[in-house]
């Protein structure tokens, strides 16, 4: 749609679009900057309001702190002076002194320092309760016997109602010591502020400060603060109708709310339902400095909250000034609306002005457009109307001259290319002066094309002659190669057959070597068994030798016994001869014993000779067995060597078998290649004959063209035609 539009509305639309984008960017930047400036101003104003509110509440706490601190410091200083002057802590006994030191609160006589303390505390409490509108009352409470040694209880409270009346005791220690503010101040030993509570129809918070002397807690001074006086804060604004103010204590509990006093006692979490926003507020409070955050209330309203810290004793309370985000953004929205409205009006006026001016100025361009359309349709015979001397007139005249020159160039190119199409490459341009500027490259390109084609056709003619001669030679060589390949194939087949026969023999040798290896291993195992048995026999022969030696020892013992028996028999015969007739019988016995000993000695000698012969035979047998064992050991070693040699023969035979197998595969591949070469040679011979005929055909085709006389010279840049 945009492409079909006329120039005037197209320019107007383009310029208008650019201006629109620029204006949108300017508006966006201006609105953004304005928004930032307005937001910064608004935030600054609301922060100041929040800080002002915090300052007003801070002044109330400062007043309470000032009263309590003055009373606390006075008591501490007084107790220090009493230590320096012990006589001041003695109850007077003189009537005049008793009259001067009579307590106005208790029916007791005080010490001089006690009386001074009471006067100061009483009058300070009266003054503070009477003239400070923010304080509901001021009181002092002491620990038992700490105000004065003979008084257990001492406490009084001055409110704004009874400030001008006589002050009465506040009560017993057991009563006031149970008060929250007293317990918190006494336990923490630091100034504290209580949570809000109702007292006689008023909402109060109590500021309590402990009285400490020599690290001992003596009592508490306190000041009650009217929560209703927190309404001093700015809670309304003409510029921000939705503004409200809230005071939170350190645990996020509402102490004061300008929107609804019934919210007092509720917590921050009840008005911040989104956990992420509540966490952001709590993190800001933890830092203890002023901050702002946008949150969503429980009713769905977007509000921006401005928090400012308030120092309440050792606690940090917070002044909140909140405004609906829509109120804050109202000024920004109005600014955006008026800027956009004014920009749209200005943009429409500019676009209309551009359209009117362009239509008037671009009217003559229509004639140039019509002429250009005719030229695009192939009609170079066009005429232009006379126009003024502005840029459009110059454009028309320039366009007319361009058309005439283009007509001459097209006519000349038609002539030149037509001659070349008819096969005449020896042709020249008839309007060479028309090719100027960029058209000069066109003429140069046609010249180079003419020269290149003429040279190419000439080279094709020469190449056809060379191809024809080469194809004849290649045909003869291919036939000779085919014949040699056939003879090689036959030789290779015979060689393959021989190698295959050798391979079978080597395989048989390898099998026989494996069998010999197995038999050698079996023989080696049997010989090893024989060797082990021979070793066992040698050990047995050694054992027989040892046993024979032991038998020889026994025979020796028997010989000794026979010798001793023979001596005994001799002695017995001598004794029998001495006995005479009475010893004849004993002599016979001795003679028999001697005969028996003689036979035993003879038998022992015979046995000893036999055993010695057996021992000699065993020794010879052992020597023979050792020699046999050594021979068997050598046989085993020889058998192992033979087995290793046979194993090497088997491995070598297997390697030879695999190698011959690979040789066989190689020979088969060579045979296949030789057959392929033979077939290829025959095909090459046939192809050479076909190539020769094609070369002749190329020569006939080139003969149809009329080539330039300088064709084939390689000079394609300086040629003219």
Secondary structure, DSSP 8 states (H G I E B T S, - for coil): --TTS-HHHHHHHHHHHHHHHHHHHHHHHHHHHHHHHHHHHHHHHHHHHHHHHHHHHHHHHHHHHHHHHHHHHHHHHHHHHHHH-GGGGSB--SHHHHHHTB-SSSSSB-BHHHHHHHHHHHHHHHHHHHH-TTEEEEEEEE-TTTSBTTBS--EEEEESSSTTS---B---HHHHTTSHHHHHHHHH-S-EE---EEETTEEEEEEEEEEEETTEEEEEEEEEEEGGGGGGS----SS-TT-EEEEE-TTSBEEEESS-GGGTT-BGGGG---HHHHHHHHHHHHHTS-EEEEEE-TTS-EEEEEEEEEEETTEEEEEEEEEEHHHHHHHHHHHHHHHHHHHHHHHHHHHHHHHHHHHHHTTTHHHHHHHHHHHHTT----------SSHHHHHHHHHHHHHHHHHHHHHHHHHHHHHHHTTB-----S-GGG--TTHHHHHHHHHHHHHHHHHHHHHHHHHHHHHHHHHHHHHHHHHHHHHHHHHHHHHHHHHHHHHHHHHHHHHHHHHHHHHHHHHHHHHHHHHHHHHHHHHHHHHHHHHHHHHHHHHHHHHHHHHHHHHHHHHHHHHHHHHHHHHGGGGHHHHHHHHHHHHHHHHHHHHHHHHHHHHHHHHHHHHHHHHHHHHHHHHHHHHHHHHHHHHHHHHHHHHHHHHHHHHHHHHHHHHHHHHHHHHHHHHHHHHHHHHHHHHHHHHHHHHHHHTTSB--TTTTS---SS---
